[in-house]
Amino acid sequence: MNTAEATPPWAVVLVVVGALVAAWIIGREIGGVVLLFAVSVVLAMLLNPAVRQLRRLGLSRGLAVIVLVVLALVVVGALVAILIVPIRNEVQVVQNNLPAYTKQANHRIDSLQHFFDSHGIKIKVRQRLNQGVAGFQHWINRLSSNVLSYSLSVLTFLVGLIVVIAATTYMLLDAPRIFTFAERLGGPGAAGLLRRTERTLVSYIKAQVIISLILGVSAGFAMWLLGVTGIFPPGETFAVIFGVWVFFAEFIPYVGPILGALPPLLLAFVTSPIAVVSVAIAFIVIQQLEGHVVVPNIMGSAVGVHPLVVIFGLLIGDAIAGVPGVLLSVPMVVIVKEFVTYAADYLAGDTSEFDDEPVAGDDPDTADG
């Protein structure tokens, strides 16, 4: 039986969307638990291929898992240590220059209001802005005054981090048993499904990290260049923090490029009209580079998911867990897509495309049982 005929693309899209809606319904009830489990699953699938590589070097699975988890924590800690100093310094500069930025912003607002009034546009810019600023200040005051709530949030994060590390470690240690159980439960192709899901997920994350790194460095360099030339002076000061912001924003499909450009554009607004135009042009060029060069050549077909499904995944991730859910949405969509494709082929009686995938027996994990 031809798999493409048995599983039409529209059917896979429909079932994936249905699965995401079901995840949203479940997530509304136990969103925190779902988030921790999803993070653990994604991390385990990303790290398991590396564990197999260490197994081929002669390490036991337990030792390989310990080495990899410790190495991952060291790398993350080193990156935080490297970035925290320049980011903290740039945030301090923003705080010190806040009165000057406020004065410049008021001047820009008065100019914009004069433009609207002279052209008969009935918009009270300052009134709208004051409402937004008042709401923001109220939120900041409430956040800073509620020390107990902040402390509990930090404690919750630490507990969640420990749970994720422990769950990921156990999943990696029991990976051979999980593969065996999958074959017993879902047929011969089920282990191949897990391996293909791992490979697809690793390909996506690797491509996304490279893309985010290229665009983050490009944005930081562009802002620095505008700064040293005097067109956008704050760009030289905040180049690092702008680059880091763009790096993380690029992990959010579709809206990430817009979010990445907002902070530089806001700061350019209080600098000069030329700065606004220059920053806008710089980000338009970067986004064109992303759309026509970087993404097609690096991402390719790493995900193979319909854009409509990705949008549903973003909305569901935001509804379940906010920003962490949005960042996790595409990896989870990749996993759901592979499982739904296998389920559709399994029901159609043809899982040959998964049977061709390497299974647990092709690596030293078989020695672990």
C-alpha positions in Angstrom: 0.0 0.0 0.0 1.3 3.4 -0.9 1.8 5.5 2.3 1.3 8.8 0.6 -2.2 7.6 -0.6 -3.1 6.1 2.7 -2.2 9.3 4.6 -3.1 12.4 2.7 -1.4 15.6 4.0 -4.7 17.3 4.9 -5.6 14.3 7.1 -2.3 14.6 9.0 -2.8 18.4 9.4 -6.3 17.8 10.7 -5.3 15.2 13.2 -2.3 17.2 14.4 -4.5 20.2 15.0 -7.0 18.0 16.9 -4.1 16.6 19.0 -2.9 20.1 19.8 -6.5 21.2 20.8 -6.6 18.1 23.1 -3.3 19.1 24.6 -4.6 22.6 25.2 -7.7 21.2 27.0 -5.5 19.0 29.2 -3.0 21.8 29.7 -5.7 24.2 31.1 -6.2 21.7 34.0 -2.6 20.6 34.6 -0.6 23.1 32.7 2.4 23.2 35.0 2.8 19.4 35.0 2.4 19.2 31.2 5.1 21.9 30.8 7.6 20.1 33.0 6.9 16.8 31.2 7.1 18.3 27.8 10.5 20.0 28.6 11.8 16.7 29.9 10.7 14.8 26.8 12.2 17.3 24.4 15.5 17.4 26.4 15.7 13.6 26.5 15.1 13.3 22.8 17.7 15.9 22.1 20.3 14.4 24.3 19.8 10.7 23.6 21.7 10.6 20.3 24.7 12.1 22.1 24.4 9.4 24.8 24.6 6.8 22.1 27.7 8.4 20.7 29.3 8.2 24.2 28.2 4.6 24.5 30.1 3.8 21.3 33.3 5.2 23.0 32.9 2.5 25.6 31.1 4.3 28.4 28.3 2.6 30.2 24.9 4.3 29.7 24.7 5.5 33.3 28.1 7.2 33.1 27.3 8.6 29.6 24.1 10.2 30.9 25.9 11.7 34.0 28.7 13.1 31.8 26.2 14.6 29.3 23.9 16.1 32.0 26.9 17.6 33.8 28.4 18.9 30.6 25.0 20.5 29.6 24.8 22.2 33.0 28.3 23.5 32.7 27.8 24.9 29.2 24.5 26.6 30.2 26.2 28.0 33.3 29.2 29.3 31.3 26.9 31.0 28.8 25.0 32.7 31.6 28.2 33.8 33.3 29.6 35.2 30.0 26.5 37.1 29.1 25.3 38.3 32.6 28.1 40.9 33.1 27.6 42.9 29.8 23.8 42.6 30.0 23.8 43.8 33.6 26.1 46.7 32.7 23.8 47.7 29.8 20.7 47.5 32.0 22.5 49.8 34.5 23.2 52.3 31.7 19.5 52.3 30.8 18.5 53.0 34.4 21.1 55.8 34.7 19.9 57.4 31.4 16.2 57.0 32.1 15.5 60.7 32.8 17.2 61.7 29.6 15.3 59.1 27.6 12.1 60.3 29.2 12.8 63.9 28.3 13.6 62.9 24.7 10.4 60.7 24.5 8.3 63.7 25.7 9.8 65.8 23.0 9.0 63.2 20.3 5.5 62.8 21.7 4.9 66.6 21.5 6.2 66.6 17.9 4.0 63.6 17.0 0.9 65.3 18.6 1.6 68.5 16.7 1.7 66.5 13.5 -1.6 64.8 14.2 -3.3 68.1 15.2 -2.1 69.9 12.1 -3.5 67.1 9.9 -6.8 66.8 11.6 -6.1 63.4 13.2 -8.0 63.1 16.4 -5.6 61.1 18.5 -4.5 62.1 22.0 -1.0 60.6 22.0 0.0 61.7 25.4 -3.2 60.5 27.0 -2.9 57.1 25.5 0.8 56.9 26.5 0.1 58.0 30.0 -2.5 55.3 30.5 0.0 52.7 29.3 2.8 54.0 31.5 0.5 54.2 34.5 -0.5 50.6 34.0 3.1 49.5 33.6 4.2 51.4 36.8 1.4 49.8 38.7 2.5 46.4 37.6 6.1 47.1 38.5 5.1 48.5 42.0 3.0 45.4 42.7 5.7 43.1 41.5 8.4 44.8 43.6 6.3 45.1 46.7 5.2 41.4 46.7 8.4 39.9 48.0 6.8 36.8 49.2 5.2 36.1 45.8 8.6 36.7 44.1 10.3 34.3 46.5 7.7 31.6 45.9 8.2 32.1 42.1 11.9 31.6 42.5 11.3 28.5 44.6 8.8 27.1 42.1 11.3 27.6 39.3 14.1 25.8 41.2 11.8 22.9 42.1 10.7 22.7 38.5 14.3 22.8 37.3 15.2 19.9 39.6 12.2 17.9 38.4 13.1 18.5 34.8 16.7 17.4 35.4 15.7 14.3 37.3 13.0 13.3 34.8 15.3 13.9 31.8 18.0 11.8 33.5 15.6 8.9 34.1 14.3 9.0 30.6 17.9 8.8 29.2 18.8 6.0 31.6 15.7 4.0 30.6 15.8 4.8 26.8 16.5 1.2 25.8 13.5 0.0 27.8 11.4 2.8 26.3 12.4 1.7 22.8 11.5 -2.0 23.6 8.2 -1.0 25.2 7.4 1.1 22.1 8.0 -1.8 19.8 5.8 -4.1 22.0 3.0 -1.5 22.1 3.0 -0.1 18.6 4.6 -2.7 16.4 8.0 -3.1 14.8 8.1 0.4 13.4 7.5 2.1 16.8 11.1 2.2 17.8 11.9 3.6 14.3 9.3 6.3 15.1 11.1 7.3 18.2 14.5 7.4 16.4 13.1 9.4 13.5 11.4 11.8 16.0 14.8 12.3 17.7 16.5 12.9 14.4 13.9 15.4 13.2 13.9 17.2 16.6 17.7 17.4 16.7 17.8 18.7 13.1 15.2 21.4 13.9 16.9 22.6 17.1 20.4 22.6 15.5 19.1 24.6 12.5 17.1 27.0 14.7 20.2 27.7 17.0 22.3 28.4 13.9 19.7 30.7 12.4 19.2 32.5 15.7 22.9 32.9 16.2 23.5 34.3 12.7 20.6 36.8 13.1 21.4 37.7 16.7 25.0 38.5 15.8 23.9 40.3 12.6 21.5 42.5 14.6 24.0 43.2 17.3 26.7 44.1 14.8 24.2 46.3 12.8 23.2 48.2 15.9 26.9 48.6 16.9 27.7 49.9 13.5 24.9 52.4 13.6 26.2 53.4 17.0 29.9 54.0 16.1 28.9 56.0 13.0 26.7 58.3 15.2 23.5 57.5 13.5 22.1 55.6 16.5 24.4 56.2 19.4 22.7 53.9 21.9 23.3 51.0 19.4 27.0 50.9 20.4 26.1 50.8 24.1 23.4 48.1 23.9 24.7 46.0 21.0 25.1 42.9 23.1 21.7 43.0 24.8 20.0 43.7 21.4 21.8 40.7 19.9 20.9 38.4 22.7 17.2 39.6 22.6 17.1 38.9 18.8 18.7 35.5 19.4 15.9 34.3 21.7 13.1 36.1 19.9 14.0 34.2 16.7 12.9 30.9 18.4 9.3 32.2 18.1 8.1 31.5 14.6 6.5 34.3 12.5 6.3 36.9 15.3 9.9 36.5 16.5 11.5 38.9 14.0 9.0 41.6 14.9 9.6 41.1 18.7 13.4 41.2 18.1 13.1 44.6 16.4 10.9 46.3 18.9 13.4 47.3 21.7 15.9 48.9 19.2 13.0 50.8 17.4 11.6 52.1 20.7 15.0 53.4 21.8 15.6 54.8 18.3 12.2 56.7 18.7 13.6 58.7 21.6 16.9 59.3 19.7 16.0 60.8 16.3 13.9 60.3 13.2 17.0 59.3 11.3 17.8 56.7 13.9 14.3 55.2 13.6 14.6 55.0 9.8 18.1 53.5 10.0 17.2 50.9 12.6 14.0 50.0 10.6 16.0 49.6 7.4 18.6 47.5 9.2 16.0 45.1 10.5 14.2 44.9 7.2 17.5 43.9 5.6 18.2 41.3 8.3 14.7 39.9 7.9 15.1 39.7 4.1 18.4 37.9 4.7 16.6 35.5 7.0 13.7 34.8 4.6 15.7 34.4 1.4 19.1 33.2 2.4 19.5 31.9 6.0 16.3 29.9 6.6 16.0 28.2 3.1 19.7 27.1 3.2 19.9 26.1 6.9 16.4 25.1 8.0 15.3 23.4 4.7 12.7 20.8 5.5 14.0 20.2 9.1 10.4 20.4 10.5 8.1 19.6 7.6 5.0 21.0 9.4 2.3 23.1 7.8 2.4 26.8 9.0 -1.3 26.5 10.1 -0.3 23.8 12.6 2.6 25.9 13.9 0.3 28.8 14.5 -2.1 26.6 16.4 0.8 25.3 18.4 2.0 28.8 19.3 -1.5 29.8 20.5 -1.9 26.6 22.5 1.6 26.9 24.0 0.8 30.5 25.0 -2.5 29.5 26.6 -0.9 26.7 28.6 2.3 28.2 29.8 2.9 31.7 28.4 6.3 32.4 27.0 7.8 29.0 28.0 4.9 27.3 26.2 5.5 29.4 23.1 9.2 28.6 23.0 8.4 24.9 23.5 5.5 24.8 21.0 7.4 24.0 17.8 9.4 21.1 19.3 6.2 19.6 20.6 4.5 20.1 17.3 7.3 18.2 15.7 6.9 15.3 18.1 3.1 15.3 17.7 3.4 15.4 13.9 5.7 12.3 13.8 3.4 10.4 16.2 0.3 11.3 14.3 1.9 10.3 11.0 2.8 6.9 12.5 -0.6 6.4 13.9 -2.3 7.2 10.6 0.1 4.7 8.8 -0.4 2.1 11.4 -4.2 2.3 11.1 -3.8 2.1 7.3 -1.7 -1.0 7.7 1.6 0.3 6.3 4.4 1.6 8.5 7.2 0.6 6.1 8.7 4.1 6.1 9.3 3.8 9.9 10.5 0.1 9.6 13.5 1.5 7.6 14.6 3.7 10.5 17.5 2.4 12.6 16.2 0.8 15.8 17.7 0.2 19.3 19.6 -2.9 18.1 22.0 -0.8 15.9 23.9 0.6 18.9 25.4 -0.5 22.2 22.1 0.2 24.0 21.1 -3.4 23.4 23.6 -4.5 26.0 21.6 -2.5 28.6 18.5 -4.6 28.0 
